[in-house]
Amino acid sequence: MAEKPEAGELGATILVVDDNEANRLLARDTLESEGYAVIDADGGARGVEAFAERLPDCVLLDVRMPGMDGFAACEKIRALPAGRETPIIFLTALRDVDTFDRALQVGGDDFLAKPVRPAELVVRVKSALKLRRLSSELQEHYSLLKQQRDDLMRLQLQKERLIAFVIHDLKTPVNNMDLHAQILLRDKSLPDGVKEAASEIRAEARHLNRLIMNLLDLSKGDEGKLTAARRDVDLRALVTDVLAELALYAHGCQVTFHTALEVDRIVADEDLLRRSLANLVENAIRHAPPGSAVTVAGRRDGDAIELRVSDGGGGIAPELREKIFDPFVQAGAKTSVSRSGRGLGLAFCRLAVSAHGGRIWIEDGNPGAVFCVSIPQ
């Protein structure tokens, strides 16, 4: 829960300008519960009028509104004598660099993307009011910090746009690779060597597609948009499909599979679960020594189903078992982690499991590591 306003903030008035009534009510309920006074307006023109009449201490301003939009309303508020120093926080579903730059250009102090989390809204308003009270000798430092914050925000938005472009441009050629590999495999006149090469191409294409989807879902997770569409899933069939997909890779690493499923079905998002399990099994194959086996086990644990993927490799030291779930970090030897551009699989697994309300952790396999996933039923 967010902290209560300090004494200097009690009684501060917040103007909420948004044409969506539900958004205004959410902001009002959130801010009033924290001790602020709230006035609202259902459009840009009414917002400017309300500001001139009530002289609020802070303004929350939507961007897209019929008639006078948020940018125009901000410019008119800034033109008023009392509007020069009042904090203005833009709230918008338009999460892109152009919108961010335009908000700064017209005089916005902060930028908050929808859907807005109530706790984050309170923190931003509280910070804006604190910054307003800065003495004149601190204004230079504040300006520098604000510039640094704006630069970081712009980089984040540029990163998201780049990821969107990369995902869009890669999916089609990767899917075409897989399709052509399937066509080759259906040609019975081809020699075995060609068919084996086509199988390897298809396996790598499916691997690339999984990486692309992991990247997409990690981006959704950053924006709080990844949700699990849960339904009844045939767990045995799903595990069989995942192991079949990775069979060629396992064969090349001289690793075999073993299953120990005590449950047949699970309530989960089938796509998220499939890719999570594929990432965990692929990770296990990568670290399993030649001649060993990777085991996929499943059992009921109270109100949850627990899945366990274990290998016979070097294991992971306890102090490193949280770090490897961070993006671009991969498990290395038992005393270290290694970093590479492929380290998105485990980060995706943590995100997908969290979307189910579950948890993921690592245990010592003596030898090797055991990746454990618990999904509430």
N, C-alpha and C positions, 0 to 999 in steps of 0.2 A: 504494500500500500504506500502511496506517495506521502511525503511528509506534509504536515500542516503548514500553512503560511506562517512566516515569522511576524512579529508584532507590527513591523513596518508595512506589511502587505495586507493585514486585516482591513477589510472594508474597501480594498481596491476594486474598481469597477472594470469589467471586461465587456467589450462590445463584440458580439458574434454576428457576422454578416454572411449569410448562406441562404440560397433560395430553397434548399432542401430542409423541410421541417424536422425530419428525423435527425439530421445532423445538428441542427440547432438545439434540439431537446437533449441530445447526448452531451453536447458541450455544456449546456446549462446545468444538467444534473451533475456532471463531473466537477465543474468548477464551484458550484454552490455548495457541494458536499465538502469542499476544501476551504470554505469560508469566504469566497469571493462573491461580490455582487455582479449579476449578469444582466445585460440588456441585449436584445437581438433585433436584427433587421432582415427582411426576406429578399433583399436585393441591394445592388450597389448604390443606387440613388438614395434609397431609404437609409442605407448605412451612413452615407455622408451627412444626411440630415440629422441622424441620431448622434453622430459624433459632435456636430456643431452645437446641439442642444445639451448633451450630457457630459461632454469632455471626459471620456473614459480614460483609464490608466493604461489600457492595452487593447489592441484590436486583433481579432481573429478573422481573417478575410478569405473567403472562397475565391477561386480564380474564375471558373466558368459559371456565369450567371446571365440570364437574359437581360437585354437592355444594356445597362452599364456593368461591364465585367469588373473583376477584382482589380485588374491593373489600372483601369481608369479611375475606380473609386480610391485606390491608394494615392494616385497623383493628386486628386482633388483634396483628400485629407491632408496630404503633405503641404498643399498650398495654403491651408488655414494656419493662422498664427499658433494655435494650440496643437497643431498636428505635426510640427516639425520634429519634436523629440519623443512623441508617443510611439512605443514599440508596436510594430505591425507584423503579425505572423501569418504567412500565407498557408492555407490548407488546400491541397489539390490532389486529385487523382492522376494528374498529368505528370508522371515521373520521368522527365526528360530534361536535357541540358538547356534547351531553348527556353522552356518555361521557367527554369531556375534562374537563368541569366536575366530574363525579362522581369522577374520578381525583384531581383536586386536592382535593376536599372530604375524601376519606378519608386524605389525607396523602401522595399521590404527589409525587415531586420532578421527574419528567420523563415524557414521553409519546411513544412511538415507534410509528408505524403499520406494520402488516405489509402486504406482505412486507418484512422487515427486510434492509437491505443490510449485509453484514458490516462494511465499513469504517465505516459510520455507527454501527453498534452499538458498535464499539471506541471511537470518538470520544465517544459519549454516556457510556459507562462511565468512560472516562478523565476526562472533565469532572466527572462526579459525584464521583469519588474526590478530585479536586483541590479541589472546592468543600467537601468534608467537612473538609479540612484547614485551611480558612480560620480565621484567628484571630478571636477574639470581636469585636475592633474593626472587622472587615470584614463582619460579619454583616448590618449594616444596609444596606450597599451591595449585598451579595449579594441580600437580600430585594427591594430595589428592582429590580435587574436581572432577578431571577426573575419579578417581577410584570410587567415590561415584556415579557419573553419569552412569558409565559403569555397576555398580552393579544394579542400578535401571532399566536400559535398559534390563539387563539379566533377572531380575525378571518379567518384563513386558512380555518378550518373553516366559518365562516359564509358566506364567499365561495363555497366549493364547494357548500354547500347551496343558496344562491341560484342559482348556475349550473344546478344540477340542476333546480330548479323552473322556471327560465326556459326551459330546453331542452324540458322536458316540456310546458309550457303553450304553446309556440310551434309545435312540430312539427305538431300536429293542424290548427290553422287555416291554416298555410302549405300543407300538403298538400291541404287542401280548396280553397284558392284555385287551386292547380294543376289539381286535378280539374275544377272548374267551368270553368276556362279551356279545358281540353281538350274539354269538352262543347260549349261555344260554337263551337269551331273545327270540330267535326263537323257543325254545322248549316249545310248548304249554302244555306239561304234567307237567311242574314244578309248584309248588305252588306259590301263589302270593308273599309270603315272600322272596322266593329265587329270583324271578324276580325283586323285589324291591332292593335286595342286588346287583344283577347284574347291575341294572341301576345306583346305586351309584358307583359301581366299574368303570363303563364306564365313568361316569361324572368325577370322579377323574383322570382316565387315560387321558381323553381329557384335563383336567386342567394341568396335568404334562407335556403333550406334548406341550401345549402352553407355559409353563415355559421354556421348553427346547429350543423351537424356539425363545423365547424372548432372551434367553442367547446367542444363535447363532447370532441373528441380532445385539445385543449390541456389540458383538465382531466385526462384520462387520462394525458397525458404528465407532468403535475406529480406524479402518483402513481406513475409508473413502470409504468403498465399498458398503454400503447399498443404493440401488436405488429403486425407485418406478416404477413398470411396470403399467402405468395408462391405463385404458380402461373404457368403459361405464359399470356401475354396477347397478343392480336393488337394490336400497337402501332399499326398503320395505322388499324384500325377505331376504336380508342380516340381517336386524334388527330382523326379525322373527326367523331366524335360530339361531342367538346369544342368544336371549331370551329363545328359546326352549332348547338350550344347558345348560343354567344356571337355568332352571326352578326348577329342583330338589333342587339345593342349596338354591334358594330363598324360596321354600316351607319350607325347614328345618329351615330357619331363620324367617319364618312367614312374608315374604315380598312379595308384589304383584308388577306387572309391569303395566306401563301405557305408551302408545306411543302417540306422537303428531307430526307426520311427515307431513310437508307441501310440500315436494318434493318427487318425486318417484325415481329419478335416480341421480347418482353422477359419475363423472369421477375420478377414483382413482385406486390404487393397491388393488384388492379385498382381498387378503390374509392379507396384512398389515392393511387394514381398519378393517377387521373382527376381527383380534386379538387385535387391539387397542380398538375397541368398547367392546369386551369381557372383556378386562382388566378393562375398566372404569366401566362397569356394575357390574362386580364382586366386585370391590372396593366399589361401591355404596351400594351393598347388605350388605357387611361386616359392614358398618357404619350406615345403616338404622335401626331405632328402630323397634321392632316387631309390626306388625299391620300397618306399613306405606307402602308407594309405592315408587318404583324407576321409574323415568320418563326418557324416551329417546325421545328427540325432534329434529326436523331438519327443517331448513328453508333456503331460499336463502338470502344472504346478499351481494348485489352488484354483483361482479364477483366471489364470493366464496359461498360455501355451509357451513353453520354452524351447527354442531351437538352439542347437550347439554345433558349431563347425570346428573340428579339431585337426591339427596336423602334428607331425613328429619332428618339426624343425627345431631351431634354436630357442624358441620362446621369446617372450617380451618381458623385460624387467618391470617390476611394479611401478616404478616412478615414471615410466614411459607410456603406460597403458591409456592415459587420457590424451596425450599429445598426438598419437597416431590417428585420432578421429578428426584432427584439424585438416583443412584443405591443404593439398600439396605436401603432405607428410606421409611417408610410408614406413612400414616396419622394416628395420634392418636387423642387425645382430642383437643379442640379448642385452647388450650394453649401450646400444645407440639406436637412433632413428636416422633414416636417410630421407633426403628431400628430392623430389623430381616432379616433372610436369604431369605425371600420371596419377598423383596421389589424391584423387577425388573420390575413389570408390568407397573408402571407409567413412569419409565425411558425409557422403550421400546416405550411407547406411544409418548413421546416427540421426540424420534429418528425417529419413523415412520412418524409422522406429519411433521417433518423437511424435511424428504426425499421427501415429496409432495410439499415442498415450503410453507407449512402452519404454523400455530402457535397453541399452546395449552395454556390455562390459566384457572384460577379458579375464580369464583365469589361467593358472599354470597347468599345462597338460602333463608335465613330467614324463616324457619330454614334450616339447612343443607348446603351442598356445591353443586355447579354446576360446573362440568368440561366441558369446552367449547373447541371445536375443529373447526378451520376454514381451509378449504381446497380450494385453488384457482381452478377455473374451466377454 
